Amino acid sequence: MPDTLAQPVSHSLDVKHSRFIAHAAPIESAAAALDFLQQVAVPDATHNCWAYRHGQDYRSSDDGEPAGTAGRPILAAIDGQGFDRVMVVVIRWYGGIKLGAGGLVRAYGGTAAECLRAAPRVPLIALAELEVQAPFEDLGTLHAAVAAHAAEKIDESFTARGVELQLRLPADQVEPLKIRLRDATRDRIRVHLRTAPGSPL
């Protein structure tokens, strides 16, 4: 799976007296991407161009630059660096010398790519959510297994027969956890898969 950014990062570049500054950040949604744009956009800059990718959802904007010379190169930089769930805004202050279409593509794409190239990464890990029902006598076994398989407890409730847990854990740990619980409790613990989204751990 691809990576996302560990934290927001920036990078600047001067091309023929034009100043380009890229700001990149991890995002959890399209709305978060547009929120980030509002945070970093500079109203008196010449252009605030941007692109984001969030899984199959992606958008880009040339913000007044010739069509295809800014937003798409920024998106290509995100994809080319193997990132997902990332928003990049490249701000330009015009320096008086026209760069031409090819120059703009290189400047916007290059500033975005350089910003991402040196950025700290976090692997996106496919996570799954489980519902687990266990009798009281197996609570100790269950809690030990939860810790051993890097599972996060989302919710816990007690019933007359035992406990119900909602867990989130790496998708590749689901089967090993099921096998461990089955073998340790003679199959007394019930495990139901709820969802399997892709998400950073």
PyMOL commands that set and color helices and strands:
alter all, ss='L'
color gray80, all
select helices_A, chain A and resi 30-40+71-80+100-117+136-148+171-185
alter helices_A, ss='H'
color red, helices_A
select strands_A, chain A and resi 3-5+9-15+18-26+47-54+57-61+86-93+121-135+152-158+162-170+190-195+198-200
alter strands_A, ss='S'
color yellow, strands_A
deselect
rebuild
show_as cartoon
